[in-house]
């Protein structure tokens, strides 16, 4: 969103709005400014949610697993979970064959108990915006 549009939305002129944005950056509320790329135009329109289970719960194994996942650029989100799934990954790829290569790289790099893949059929909601009324 452009500065002028933000200023108009919050009822300020551009200069005071810009100073507030800078204070939010300095305070750590704004971590980064990014460009959101269109996954279809980037040829990564297939989203796969990968649930990983392991019987390994040693810190050394967990650190190694994190290092492995960090080397796979198709993994765009990575969470340690509670419940039946130990880790959840969101993977973006152009097609099933590309996902299969990611899967083989993952299972070839570290011992896992179970890997379950679910392909998203349709994106119904997607946002990077956080709810601001709790801050």
TIBAVO-659123 format. One record per residue (C-alpha): residue number from 1; residue in one letter; y, z, x. Coordinates in steps of 0.5 Angstrom, whole numbers, always signed. Last residue first. Layout:
# TIBAVO-659123
     n   res   north      up    east
   NUM     A       Y       Z       X
...
***
This chain:
# TIBAVO-659123
     n   res   north      up    east
   135     X     -10     +40      -3
   134     X     -14     +40      -9
   133     X     -10     +35     -13
   132     X     -11     +30      -8
   131     X     -17     +27     -10
   130     X     -20     +22      -4
   129     X     -18     +15      -4
   128     X     -24     +11      +0
   127     X     -26      +8      -7
   126     X     -32      +4      -9
   125     X     -34      +4     -17
   124     X     -39      +0     -20
   123     X     -42      -4     -14
   122     X     -48      -8     -16
   121     X     -56      -8     -15
   120     X     -56      -3      -9
   119     X     -62      -4      -5
   118     X     -66      +3      -4
   117     X     -70      +4      +2
   116     X     -75     +10      +4
   115     X     -76     +12     +11
   114     X     -81     +17     +12
   113     X     -84     +22     +17
   112     X     -79     +19     +23
   111     X     -80     +19     +30
   110     X     -75     +15     +34
   109     X     -72      +8     +37
   108     X     -78      +4     +34
   107     X     -76      +7     +27
   106     X     -69      +5     +27
   105     X     -70      -2     +31
   104     X     -75      -4     +26
   103     X     -71      -2     +20
   102     X     -64      -5     +22
   101     X     -69     -12     +23
   100     X     -71     -11     +16
    99     X     -64     -10     +14
    98     X     -62     -17     +17
    97     X     -68     -20     +13
    96     X     -66     -17      +7
    95     X     -59     -20      +7
    94     X     -52     -20     +10
    93     X     -52     -13     +12
    92     X     -49      -6     +10
    91     X     -53      +0     +11
    90     X     -51      +7      +8
    89     X     -55     +12     +11
    88     X     -58     +19      +8
    87     X     -61     +24     +12
    86     X     -66     +30     +11
    85     X     -68     +28      +4
    84     X     -72     +33      -1
    83     X     -66     +38      -2
    82     X     -60     +38      +3
    81     X     -57     +32      +7
    80     X     -55     +30     +14
    79     X     -50     +24     +12
    78     X     -49     +17     +16
    77     X     -44     +12     +13
    76     X     -43      +5     +16
    75     X     -50      +4     +19
    74     X     -50      -4     +20
    73     X     -47      -2     +27
    72     X     -53      +1     +30
    71     X     -52      +5     +36
    70     X     -49     +11     +32
    69     X     -56     +12     +29
    68     X     -59     +13     +36
    67     X     -54     +18     +38
    66     X     -55     +22     +31
    65     X     -63     +22     +32
    64     X     -62     +24     +39
    63     X     -58     +30     +37
    62     X     -63     +32     +31
    61     X     -69     +31     +36
    60     X     -65     +36     +41
    59     X     -63     +41     +36
    58     X     -70     +42     +33
    57     X     -72     +40     +26
    56     X     -77     +35     +27
    55     X     -81     +34     +20
    54     X     -77     +28     +18
    53     X     -75     +25     +12
    52     X     -70     +19     +12
    51     X     -67     +16      +5
    50     X     -64      +9      +7
    49     X     -58      +7      +2
    48     X     -58      -1      +3
    47     X     -52      -5      +1
    46     X     -52     -13      +1
    45     X     -45     -16      +2
    44     X     -45     -16      +9
    43     X     -42     -23     +11
    42     X     -35     -21     +13
    41     X     -32     -25      +7
    40     X     -37     -21      +2
    39     X     -36     -14      +5
    38     X     -28     -15      +4
    37     X     -25     -11     +10
    36     X     -21      -5      +9
    35     X     -15      -4     +14
    34     X     -14      +2     +17
    33     X      -9      +8     +18
    32     X     -12     +14     +21
    31     X     -13     +22     +20
    30     X      -8     +23     +14
    29     X      -8     +30     +13
    28     X      -8     +32     +20
    27     X      -1     +35     +20
    26     X      +2     +30     +24
    25     X      +0     +25     +20
    24     X      +2     +28     +14
    23     X      +9     +30     +17
    22     X      +9     +22     +19
    21     X      +8     +20     +11
    20     X     +14     +25      +9
    19     X     +18     +22     +14
    18     X     +17     +15     +11
    17     X     +18     +18      +4
    16     X     +25     +20      +7
    15     X     +27     +13     +10
    14     X     +24      +9      +4
    13     X     +28     +12      -2
    12     X     +24     +17      -6
    11     X     +21     +17     -13
    10     X     +13     +18     -11
     9     X     +11     +11     -14
     8     X     +18      +8     -11
     7     X     +17     +11      -4
     6     X      +9      +9      -4
     5     X     +11      +2      -6
     4     X     +17      +1      -1
     3     X     +12      +4      +4
     2     X      +7      -2      +3
     1     X      +0      +0      +0
***
